[in-house]
Amino acid sequence: MTDTPAHDWLLPRLEQLLTEAAQAGIERTVAIAVLTDLITGEGFNPTHIATDIDA
């Protein structure tokens, strides 16, 4: 395991992902919104509560 703090390790990778999204024609604000949606959704967030729509 690296001694680098997780924040420092992840930040440049996240910035690269956003750069690649911009190069693909995705606005930065849209990419951030989608990433937020994905991270807070049921795939990553164990506390996500399914709604009737999700079920």
C-alpha positions in Angstrom: 0.0 0.0 0.0 1.2 3.5 -0.8 2.1 6.1 1.9 0.4 8.7 -0.3 -2.9 10.0 1.3 -5.9 8.8 -0.7 -6.9 12.4 -1.5 -3.5 13.1 -3.1 -3.5 9.8 -5.0 -7.1 10.2 -6.4 -7.1 13.9 -7.3 -4.8 13.7 -10.3 -6.7 10.7 -11.6 -10.0 12.5 -11.2 -8.6 15.5 -13.0 -7.4 13.3 -15.8 -10.9 11.7 -16.1 -12.5 15.1 -16.3 -9.9 16.2 -18.9 -10.7 13.1 -21.0 -14.4 13.8 -20.7 -13.9 17.4 -21.9 -11.9 16.0 -24.9 -14.9 13.8 -25.6 -17.2 16.8 -25.7 -18.6 16.5 -22.2 -18.9 19.7 -20.3 -17.0 19.7 -17.0 -20.1 20.5 -15.0 -22.0 17.7 -16.7 -19.1 15.2 -16.0 -19.0 16.3 -12.4 -22.8 15.9 -12.0 -22.6 12.4 -13.6 -19.7 11.3 -11.4 -21.6 12.6 -8.3 -24.7 10.7 -9.4 -22.7 7.5 -9.9 -20.8 7.8 -6.6 -23.9 8.5 -4.5 -25.9 5.9 -6.3 -26.5 2.3 -5.2 -23.4 1.0 -7.0 -21.0 2.8 -4.7 -23.1 4.0 -1.7 -24.0 1.2 0.6 -26.5 3.5 2.4 -28.5 4.1 -0.8 -32.1 3.3 -0.2 -34.0 2.0 -3.2 -37.1 3.7 -4.1 -40.1 2.3 -5.9 -38.6 3.6 -9.2 -35.3 1.7 -8.5 -37.0 -1.5 -7.6 
